[in-house]
Amino acid sequence: MNRILQLLIVCLIGTTSLSAQTKISGRITDQKKQPIPGVNILVKDSYDGASTDANGNYSFTASDTGEVTLVATMIGFDAVEKKIRLNGTDVTYNPVLKEALNELKVVTISAGTIEASDEKKATVLKPLDIVTTASAQGDIVGAIKTLPGAQQVGESEGLFVRGGTGSETKTVIDGMVVNNPFYTGAPDIATRGRFSPFLFKGTIFSTGGYSAQYGQGISSVLALETSDLADRTSSTVAISSVGVGAGHNHLWKDKGMSAGFDVNYTNLLPYFQLVKQTPEYTRAPQFAGGSLNFRKKTSQSGIIKFYGYYNIGDMGLKTLSIDSINGFKNLFDLNNNNVYTNLTYKERLGEKYILNIGASYSTNIDKIKTWTDTIQSQSDLTQGRVVLSRGIGRLSIIRVGAEYQYSYDGFSIKGGNAFYHYERKLNVYDNYTAGFTEADIYLTTKLVWRAGVRAENSTLIKKMVVSPRTSIAYKLGEFSQVSLAYGQFYQKPDRDYLFYPQVPGYNKATHYILNMQRVDDFHTLRAEIYYKKYDNLTSTLVDTSNSGKGYAQGLDLFWRDKKTFKGVDYWISYTYLDTKRQWLNYPKEVTPPFAASHTATLVFKKFFNKLNLSTGATYSYATGRPYYNPNNPNFLSDRTIDFHTVGVNAAYLRQIGRCFAVLAVSVGNVIGNEQVYSYRYSYDGMRRSAVGPPAKRFFFIGLFLSFGQDRSKEVIDNNN
């Protein structure tokens, strides 16, 4: 009896299940009503589903009841989901799939802009490229100098782009301006950037014609975007020929929050004892600092990010005075304190709106001593920014934003001797406000138009300016496109001129750019011609004014190939620059001393999988630059020798238990070519000395240990 009852129950359950099955069928097409074969369609979180045939038809039965979600997926198309109710009645569903609009299929604005990120497929440089480029020595700007448009200036910190000075390129982190992105250096000695490339997931190097979201840079903007949550909990230790460092990042178990820190100490004294330097260092450069980061998801798409950085630096050196015939040496003693903080919040509001809010504070204090003077210089910047973006359709977007900056600049000097004493203090304050609106309008997937306008006002200059900007791009084929850009850009005068009784007005540049590029998974080809007109440049010939003018025009070429040679990644960049200025105390329009007519770079990388060895070399070339010779009546007509340098590096990767180790070695200017950036002349013009690097070569060796994060796959993928 029990067996019969059990059999009846089983049969009843089977009959009930069979009666509850629902037939789902239909036809799947694209937006042009053409059938799509091979589409997978299934009930979410179940095994019920089917694939479409050659005519786009499908049919299957589902055993679930109640409300379920149907999902249709196909490579090259956006997935489609639809909720339906199953009750045994046949269901007909005919979804229409839209072509997936990835970056290789949709036209993008490319004139004057070079993408360099972790996420985008069609990028030029990734963070790992920066640390494995021989000439970069782990510096973001060092790697950017291998790209077209950048100049090989070695005697001054900054990124010099297309005839612009280093101060005409602005560095931005998560939309917030970085007031002092480089370490403070000594005269005629360039310094590196303060920030690690692994802090960022994306980099936009704009050589001109950039978005209305940014301002106060009449030549270029280097926009950096920090990483989101840490991938996993990990720790790092670094031991090198110039210092030590350590860090830790912790990812919470729910993967909704991460926090971390790092500390570092650099002292070049041991290195200088091994490698002779031209300057006589009374105290070798040393730096100590640390940073904190915090990331927290507020929703599926929202995130709060904080980054804080503190660094102190100290150095002293003596250099032979060109005006002394008795071997007198000038003294330069520097102590630096730098703080930078950045807090941002990003949130999606509904389906169409995205809100970005940011705030930052930074301060930089330099204390300088010479034989006669004690100088203190301070720059503070407090800023806030808000941007609201609204999506229009699938691709188009409009942005509206505003920002506020409160800046303080102070300068004091004390000096003299037993018979004469002087002291002077200067302070300036500025309230800078800006508003902008910008729209990316996709007329088709092959044609996009960007139109924007930015309004800026400075209480120090007491003037508001409005700058229109526009770009248009058209996709020629699957991988190729052409782009045009136009824009007006304003910038406050350099810091030194803010202390003048009559502060000069805004400097202005107008950009015209034509760009063509072809980008696929393994190759990048870019060609760009440009013309830049300078107006209202600062002039000091008579009184401080904005009567300066100038122009810059030229051609940029870039080619990268990661496929032709197995395991080899290389790129070639070339820049032709024709530029002249009449500004500052220039008596006529001439090529400025930071501009070379021809600049070229070859970067080569080879990864040996079996040896776990990454190798690289970089060759950089630039024609001689102008320098001032008081004995030549033709102003700035002399030229230095051509610039040549070859850098090499190698990194050995090894997994030791839970520790991933990298042993890195690099040598700058390995051949030992003579490099002359400029010349300094005595007051009487009878003697001169060459301005060059402190040493012919630079050597580096370091051991980097990572616990909890294996970067070997990242290195291999990046080189294949």
C-alpha positions in Angstrom: 0.0 0.0 0.0 2.8 2.4 0.9 4.6 1.6 -2.4 1.4 2.3 -4.4 0.9 5.6 -2.5 4.5 6.6 -3.2 4.0 5.8 -6.9 0.8 7.8 -7.1 2.5 10.8 -5.5 5.5 10.6 -7.9 3.1 10.4 -10.9 1.1 13.3 -9.5 4.2 15.5 -9.1 5.4 14.5 -12.5 2.0 15.3 -14.1 1.9 18.6 -12.2 5.4 19.6 -13.4 4.6 18.7 -16.9 1.4 20.6 -16.9 3.3 23.7 -15.5 5.9 23.8 -18.3 5.6 26.8 -20.6 6.7 27.1 -24.2 8.7 30.2 -25.0 9.4 31.0 -28.6 10.1 33.9 -30.9 12.5 35.5 -33.4 15.4 37.8 -32.5 16.5 40.5 -34.9 18.7 43.6 -35.0 17.6 47.2 -35.4 17.4 46.7 -39.1 15.0 43.8 -38.6 17.6 41.3 -39.8 17.7 37.9 -38.1 20.6 37.2 -35.7 21.7 33.6 -35.6 23.5 32.1 -32.5 21.8 34.3 -29.9 21.6 32.7 -26.5 18.3 33.2 -24.7 17.5 31.7 -21.4 15.6 32.0 -18.1 17.9 33.8 -15.7 19.3 31.6 -12.9 18.1 28.4 -14.6 19.2 25.9 -17.2 16.2 26.5 -19.5 17.1 28.2 -22.8 18.1 27.8 -26.4 20.0 29.5 -29.3 18.6 31.0 -32.4 18.8 29.3 -35.7 20.0 30.8 -39.1 16.7 32.7 -39.3 16.8 34.1 -35.8 14.1 31.7 -34.5 14.2 29.9 -31.1 11.9 27.8 -29.0 12.3 26.0 -25.6 10.2 25.0 -22.6 10.6 26.4 -19.1 9.7 24.5 -16.0 9.6 27.6 -13.7 6.4 29.3 -12.8 5.6 32.8 -11.7 7.7 35.9 -12.6 11.1 35.2 -14.3 13.6 37.1 -16.3 14.5 36.3 -19.9 18.0 37.2 -20.9 19.2 37.4 -24.6 23.0 37.7 -25.2 25.2 37.8 -28.2 28.8 38.9 -28.7 28.8 42.3 -30.3 25.3 43.3 -29.0 24.0 44.7 -25.8 22.3 42.1 -23.6 18.5 42.4 -23.3 16.5 41.4 -20.3 12.7 41.2 -19.9 10.5 40.1 -17.0 7.6 37.8 -17.9 5.1 35.6 -16.0 5.0 31.9 -16.6 1.8 30.0 -16.0 1.7 27.3 -18.6 0.4 29.5 -21.4 2.7 29.8 -24.4 4.8 32.9 -24.5 6.0 34.7 -27.7 8.9 37.1 -27.3 10.6 38.8 -30.2 13.5 41.0 -28.8 15.5 43.4 -30.9 19.2 43.6 -30.0 21.2 46.7 -30.4 24.8 46.6 -31.5 27.2 47.0 -28.6 28.9 50.4 -28.9 32.4 49.7 -27.7 35.2 52.2 -28.2 36.4 50.6 -31.4 33.0 50.8 -33.0 31.9 54.3 -31.9 33.6 57.5 -32.9 35.3 59.4 -30.1 36.9 62.8 -29.8 40.6 62.4 -30.5 42.0 65.7 -31.7 44.6 66.8 -29.2 43.8 64.0 -26.8 45.8 60.9 -26.0 44.1 58.3 -23.8 46.3 56.2 -21.4 44.3 54.1 -19.1 43.9 50.6 -17.6 40.3 50.1 -18.8 40.2 51.2 -22.4 41.3 48.9 -25.2 42.4 51.7 -27.5 44.9 53.3 -25.2 48.4 54.5 -25.9 50.0 54.0 -22.5 48.9 52.1 -19.4 50.3 52.6 -15.9 52.5 49.5 -16.3 53.9 51.1 -19.6 55.1 54.0 -17.5 57.1 51.9 -15.1 58.6 49.7 -17.8 59.6 52.5 -20.1 63.4 52.8 -19.8 63.7 56.6 -20.0 60.7 57.2 -17.7 62.4 55.9 -14.5 58.9 55.3 -13.1 57.8 58.9 -13.6 54.5 59.7 -15.3 55.9 62.8 -17.0 59.0 60.9 -18.0 56.8 58.4 -19.9 54.7 61.2 -21.4 57.8 62.7 -22.9 58.0 59.7 -25.2 54.8 60.8 -26.8 54.5 63.3 -29.6 54.0 67.0 -28.7 56.2 66.8 -25.6 59.6 68.5 -25.5 62.8 67.0 -24.0 63.6 69.7 -21.4 66.0 68.5 -18.8 66.9 71.6 -16.8 63.5 72.6 -15.5 60.6 70.6 -14.0 57.3 70.6 -15.9 55.8 69.2 -19.0 56.6 71.4 -22.0 54.1 70.8 -24.8 53.9 72.3 -28.4 55.8 75.5 -27.7 54.4 76.0 -24.3 56.2 76.5 -21.0 56.0 73.9 -18.2 53.6 76.2 -16.2 51.2 76.2 -19.2 50.5 72.5 -18.7 48.1 71.8 -15.8 48.0 68.6 -13.8 44.5 67.5 -12.6 43.7 64.6 -10.3 40.0 63.5 -10.4 39.1 66.9 -11.7 41.0 68.8 -9.0 44.0 71.0 -9.9 47.4 70.0 -8.4 49.2 73.2 -7.6 52.7 71.6 -7.2 52.8 68.3 -9.1 56.6 68.2 -9.1 59.2 68.2 -6.3 60.9 71.5 -5.7 64.3 71.5 -7.3 67.5 73.5 -7.5 68.3 75.9 -10.3 69.0 74.2 -13.7 68.2 70.7 -12.2 64.8 69.2 -13.2 62.8 67.2 -10.7 60.4 64.3 -11.1 56.6 64.2 -10.4 55.4 63.5 -6.9 52.8 60.7 -7.7 53.2 57.0 -8.4 51.7 55.9 -11.7 50.0 52.9 -10.0 47.8 55.4 -8.1 45.9 56.0 -11.3 43.7 53.9 -13.5 43.5 56.4 -16.3 45.5 59.2 -17.9 44.4 61.8 -20.5 47.3 63.7 -22.0 45.8 66.6 -23.9 48.2 68.3 -26.2 45.6 71.0 -27.0 42.0 71.6 -27.8 40.9 70.0 -24.5 37.4 69.9 -22.8 35.6 72.9 -21.3 35.7 71.0 -18.0 39.2 72.2 -17.5 40.9 75.6 -17.6 43.9 77.7 -16.7 46.3 75.9 -19.0 46.9 77.5 -22.4 49.0 74.6 -23.7 48.0 71.3 -22.2 46.2 69.4 -19.5 47.4 66.1 -17.9 44.2 64.7 -16.4 44.7 61.7 -14.0 42.0 59.5 -12.6 42.7 57.6 -9.4 41.9 53.9 -9.0 38.7 52.7 -7.3 38.6 50.0 -4.7 41.7 47.9 -4.2 41.6 44.6 -6.1 42.5 42.7 -3.0 44.3 43.1 0.4 48.0 43.4 -0.3 51.3 44.8 1.1 54.3 46.1 -0.7 58.0 46.6 0.2 60.5 48.5 -1.9 64.3 48.6 -1.4 66.4 50.5 -3.9 69.6 52.3 -4.5 68.0 55.6 -3.6 65.7 54.6 -0.7 63.1 52.4 0.9 59.3 52.2 1.0 56.4 50.2 2.2 52.6 50.2 1.8 49.5 48.2 2.7 46.0 48.2 1.2 43.1 46.4 2.9 39.9 45.3 1.1 37.0 44.6 3.3 35.3 41.2 3.0 32.1 42.6 1.4 34.3 44.3 -1.2 32.6 47.5 -0.6 35.4 49.4 1.1 39.2 49.6 1.0 41.8 51.7 2.8 45.6 51.9 2.6 48.7 53.8 3.3 52.3 54.0 2.1 55.5 55.5 3.5 58.8 56.2 1.7 62.2 57.6 2.4 64.8 58.6 -0.2 68.4 59.6 0.4 70.7 60.1 -2.5 73.9 60.3 -0.3 75.0 56.7 -0.8 74.3 56.9 -4.5 76.2 60.2 -4.9 79.2 58.6 -3.1 79.3 56.0 -5.9 78.4 58.2 -8.9 80.2 61.6 -9.0 77.9 64.6 -9.4 78.9 67.9 -11.1 77.4 70.1 -8.3 79.0 70.1 -4.9 76.3 68.9 -2.6 76.5 70.1 1.0 73.5 67.9 1.8 72.5 65.2 -0.6 68.7 65.4 -1.5 66.6 63.4 0.8 62.8 63.1 1.0 60.4 61.4 3.4 56.6 61.1 3.0 53.5 59.1 3.1 50.0 58.9 1.8 46.6 57.6 2.9 43.8 56.4 0.7 40.2 55.5 1.3 37.5 54.1 -1.0 33.9 53.2 -0.2 31.1 52.2 -2.5 27.9 54.1 -1.7 25.8 52.1 -4.2 26.4 49.8 -7.2 27.7 52.8 -9.2 28.5 55.4 -6.5 31.9 55.8 -4.7 33.6 58.1 -2.3 37.4 58.4 -2.7 40.0 60.2 -0.5 43.7 60.6 -1.2 46.1 62.5 1.1 49.8 63.0 0.6 52.5 64.6 2.7 56.2 65.0 1.9 59.2 66.8 3.2 62.4 67.4 1.3 65.9 68.7 2.1 69.0 69.4 0.1 71.9 71.8 -0.2 74.5 72.4 -2.9 77.3 74.8 -4.1 77.8 75.7 -7.8 80.8 77.6 -9.2 79.9 81.3 -9.8 80.4 82.2 -13.5 81.0 85.8 -12.4 83.9 84.9 -10.1 87.5 84.6 -11.2 88.5 83.4 -7.7 86.5 80.2 -7.6 83.7 81.6 -5.5 80.7 79.2 -5.2 77.0 80.1 -4.9 75.1 78.4 -2.1 71.6 77.0 -2.5 69.9 75.4 0.5 66.4 74.1 0.2 63.8 72.8 2.7 60.4 71.8 1.3 57.0 70.8 2.9 54.2 69.7 0.6 50.6 68.6 1.4 47.9 67.5 -1.1 44.5 66.1 -0.3 41.6 65.1 -2.6 38.1 64.1 -1.7 35.6 63.1 -4.4 32.1 61.6 -4.6 30.5 60.1 -7.6 26.9 58.9 -7.7 24.3 57.9 -10.3 21.0 59.7 -9.8 18.3 57.6 -11.5 19.0 56.2 -15.0 20.2 59.3 -16.7 22.1 61.6 -14.3 25.6 61.3 -12.8 26.8 63.6 -10.1 30.5 64.3 -9.4 31.5 66.4 -6.4 35.1 67.1 -5.4 37.1 69.1 -2.9 40.8 69.5 -2.3 43.4 71.4 -0.3 47.1 71.7 -0.9 50.0 73.7 0.5 53.6 74.0 -0.6 56.3 75.8 1.5 59.9 76.3 0.3 62.5 77.7 2.5 65.7 78.7 0.6 69.0 80.0 1.9 71.8 81.6 0.0 75.0 83.2 1.3 73.1 86.5 1.8 69.4 85.8 1.7 66.7 83.8 3.5 63.7 83.3 1.3 60.3 81.7 2.1 57.7 80.9 -0.5 54.3 79.5 0.2 51.4 78.5 -2.1 48.0 77.3 -0.8 45.1 76.2 -2.9 41.6 75.3 -1.7 39.1 74.3 -4.3 35.6 72.7 -4.8 34.0 71.4 -7.9 30.6 70.0 -8.9 29.6 68.4 -12.3 26.2 67.1 -13.2 26.0 64.9 -16.3 22.8 63.8 -18.1 22.7 61.0 -20.7 20.7 61.6 -23.8 19.8 58.5 -25.7 22.4 55.8 -25.8 25.5 57.9 -26.4 25.0 61.6 -26.2 25.6 63.4 -22.9 25.5 66.9 -21.6 27.6 68.2 -18.7 27.1 71.3 -16.5 29.6 72.2 -13.9 31.1 74.9 -11.6 34.3 75.2 -9.6 35.7 77.6 -7.1 39.4 78.1 -6.1 40.8 80.2 -3.2 44.5 80.7 -3.6 47.1 82.3 -1.4 50.7 83.1 -2.5 53.2 84.5 -0.1 56.8 85.5 -0.6 59.3 86.9 2.0 63.0 87.7 1.8 65.5 88.7 4.4 69.1 89.5 3.7 72.0 91.9 3.9 75.3 92.2 5.7 76.8 94.1 8.7 76.3 97.4 7.0 73.0 96.9 5.1 69.8 94.9 5.9 66.7 94.4 3.9 63.4 92.6 4.4 60.4 92.3 2.2 57.0 90.5 2.4 54.5 90.1 -0.3 51.1 88.4 -0.2 48.4 87.9 -2.8 45.0 86.3 -2.6 42.6 85.3 -5.4 39.1 84.0 -5.6 38.7 82.2 -8.9 35.3 80.9 -10.1 34.4 79.1 -13.3 31.3 77.6 -14.8 31.0 75.4 -17.9 28.6 73.5 -20.0 29.5 70.9 -22.6 27.6 68.4 -24.8 28.8 65.4 -26.7 26.1 64.9 -29.4 26.2 61.7 -31.4 24.5 62.4 -34.7 25.2 58.8 -35.6 27.7 56.2 -34.3 30.1 57.5 -36.8 29.7 61.2 -36.2 30.0 63.1 -32.9 30.0 66.8 -32.2 31.3 68.3 -28.9 30.3 71.8 -28.1 31.2 73.6 -24.9 31.8 77.0 -23.3 33.7 78.0 -20.2 33.4 81.2 -18.2 36.2 82.2 -15.7 36.6 85.1 -13.3 39.5 86.1 -11.1 39.2 88.7 -8.4 43.0 89.3 -8.6 42.8 90.1 -12.3 39.4 91.7 -11.9 38.1 90.3 -15.2 35.8 87.6 -16.5 36.6 85.7 -19.8 34.5 83.3 -21.9 36.1 80.6 -24.0 34.2 78.6 -26.6 35.4 75.1 -27.5 34.3 72.6 -30.1 35.3 69.4 -31.7 33.9 67.1 -34.3 34.9 63.5 -35.2 33.9 61.2 -38.0 34.6 57.5 -38.2 36.1 56.4 -41.5 36.1 52.7 -40.9 36.1 50.1 -38.2 39.4 51.3 -36.8 40.0 54.7 -38.4 38.6 58.2 -37.8 39.3 61.9 -38.4 38.8 64.7 -35.9 38.8 68.5 -35.8 39.1 70.7 -32.7 39.0 74.5 -32.0 39.2 76.3 -28.7 40.1 79.4 -26.8 42.1 79.0 -23.5 43.0 81.5 -20.8 45.5 81.4 -18.0 46.5 83.6 -15.1 50.1 84.9 -15.4 52.9 82.9 -13.9 53.2 83.1 -10.1 56.2 85.5 -10.1 54.1 88.2 -11.8 51.3 88.0 -9.3 53.4 90.0 -6.9 53.8 93.0 -9.3 52.1 96.2 -8.4 50.2 95.9 -11.6 49.2 92.3 -12.1 49.1 91.4 -15.8 45.8 90.0 -17.3 45.1 86.6 -18.7 47.4 85.0 -21.2 45.4 83.6 -24.1 45.9 80.9 -26.7 43.6 79.8 -29.6 44.0 76.2 -30.8 43.2 74.6 -34.2 43.8 70.9 -34.6 43.3 68.2 -37.3 43.8 64.6 -36.2 43.7 61.3 -38.0 44.1 58.0 -36.2 43.8 54.2 -36.7 43.5 52.1 -33.5 43.0 48.3 -33.2 43.8 45.8 -30.5 47.5 45.7 -31.3 48.3 48.9 -33.3 48.0 52.6 -32.9 48.7 55.2 -35.6 48.1 58.9 -35.0 48.9 61.9 -37.2 48.0 65.4 -36.1 48.7 68.9 -37.4 48.0 72.0 -35.3 48.2 75.8 -35.2 48.2 77.7 -31.9 48.0 81.5 -31.7 49.2 83.3 -28.6 47.7 86.6 -27.5 48.1 88.8 -24.4 51.3 87.1 -23.2 53.0 88.7 -20.3 55.5 91.4 -21.3 58.1 93.1 -19.1 59.9 95.3 -21.7 58.6 98.5 -20.3 55.9 97.9 -17.7 54.3 94.7 -16.9 51.6 94.2 -19.5 49.9 91.7 -21.8 51.3 93.0 -25.0 53.1 89.7 -25.8 52.2 87.5 -28.7 53.4 84.4 -30.6 52.4 81.2 -32.4 53.2 77.5 -32.5 52.5 75.1 -35.4 53.6 71.7 -36.3 53.1 68.0 -36.9 52.9 65.1 -34.5 53.2 61.4 -35.5 52.9 58.3 -33.4 53.1 54.6 -34.2 52.8 51.7 -31.8 53.0 48.0 -32.7 52.5 45.0 -30.3 52.0 42.3 -32.8 54.5 42.2 -35.7 57.3 40.8 -33.6 56.5 38.1 -31.0 56.8 39.3 -27.5 57.9 42.8 -28.7 56.2 46.0 -28.0 57.6 49.2 -29.5 56.5 52.7 -30.4 57.9 55.6 -32.4 56.9 59.3 -32.0 58.0 62.3 -33.9 57.3 66.0 -33.4 58.0 68.9 -35.7 57.6 72.3 -34.0 57.7 75.8 -35.5 57.2 78.4 -32.7 58.1 81.9 -31.9 57.2 84.3 -29.1 57.6 87.9 -28.2 57.0 88.0 -24.4 58.7 88.8 -21.1 61.8 90.9 -22.1 62.1 89.6 -25.6 62.9 92.5 -28.0 61.4 90.6 -31.0 59.5 87.5 -31.9 61.9 84.5 -31.6 61.9 80.8 -30.9 62.0 80.4 -27.1 64.8 78.4 -25.4 62.6 75.5 -24.4 61.6 74.6 -28.0 63.3 72.2 -30.3 62.3 72.0 -34.0 62.5 68.2 -34.2 61.9 65.7 -31.5 61.8 61.9 -31.9 61.6 58.9 -29.6 61.9 55.1 -30.1 60.7 52.9 -27.2 61.4 49.1 -27.4 60.2 46.4 -25.0 60.8 42.7 -25.1 59.4 40.1 -22.6 61.0 36.7 -22.3 58.2 34.4 -20.9 60.5 31.4 -20.1 62.9 33.6 -18.2 60.2 35.9 -16.6 62.4 38.7 -17.8 61.2 42.1 -19.1 63.7 44.3 -21.0 63.5 47.6 -22.6 65.4 50.5 -24.3 64.5 54.1 -25.2 66.3 56.3 -27.6 65.4 60.0 -27.6 66.6 62.7 -29.9 66.0 66.5 -30.2 67.6 69.2 -32.3 69.5 71.9 -30.5 67.5 74.5 -28.7 68.1 78.3 -28.6 70.1 80.0 -25.9 71.0 83.6 -25.0 74.5 84.7 -26.0 75.1 88.3 -25.0 77.9 88.5 -27.5 75.6 87.8 -30.4 73.4 90.8 -31.3 70.9 88.5 -33.0 68.8 87.6 -30.0 68.4 83.9 -29.2 69.9 82.8 -32.5 72.5 80.4 -31.1 71.7 76.7 -30.8 73.0 74.0 -28.4 74.2 70.7 -29.7 71.6 68.1 -30.6 70.2 66.0 -27.8 70.8 62.2 -27.8 70.2 59.7 -25.0 69.7 56.0 -24.7 68.2 54.4 -21.6 67.9 50.7 -20.9 66.1 48.7 -18.2 65.4 45.1 -17.2 63.1 43.5 -14.7 63.2 39.9 -13.4 59.9 38.6 -12.0 59.7 35.7 -9.5 57.0 34.2 -7.4 58.3 33.1 -4.0 55.6 31.5 -2.0 53.0 34.2 -1.4 55.4 36.9 -2.4 55.7 38.3 -5.9 59.2 39.8 -6.4 60.5 42.1 -9.0 64.2 42.9 -9.4 64.6 46.0 -11.6 67.7 47.7 -13.1 67.9 50.7 -15.3 70.6 53.0 -16.7 69.9 56.4 -18.1 72.1 57.8 -21.0 73.9 54.5 -21.0 76.2 55.5 -23.8 77.3 58.7 -21.9 76.5 61.2 -24.6 77.3 64.8 -23.8 74.1 66.8 -23.1 73.9 70.5 -23.1 70.5 72.1 -22.3 71.7 75.7 -22.4 74.6 78.1 -21.4 75.0 80.6 -18.7 77.2 83.7 -19.3 79.0 86.0 -17.0 77.8 89.6 -16.7 80.7 90.8 -18.9 79.9 88.0 -21.5 83.6 86.8 -21.3 82.9 83.4 -19.7 80.2 80.8 -20.0 79.3 77.4 -18.5 77.1 74.7 -20.0 73.9 73.7 -18.3 73.5 70.0 -18.3 72.5 67.0 -16.1 74.3 66.6 -12.7 75.9 63.4 -14.0 76.4 61.8 -17.4 74.5 58.6 -16.4 71.9 57.6 -13.9 71.9 54.1 -12.4 69.0 52.5 -10.5 68.5 49.1 -8.9 65.6 48.1 -6.8 63.8 45.1 -5.3 60.0 45.3 -5.1 58.0 42.8 -3.1 54.3 42.4 -3.2 52.4 40.2 -0.8 48.9 39.2 -1.9 49.0 40.6 -5.4 50.7 38.9 -8.3 51.5 41.3 -11.2 53.3 38.7 -13.4 50.2 38.1 -15.5 49.7 41.9 -15.9 53.3 42.2 -17.1 53.0 39.3 -19.5 49.6 40.5 -20.9 51.0 44.0 -21.4 53.9 42.7 -23.5 52.0 40.2 -25.7 
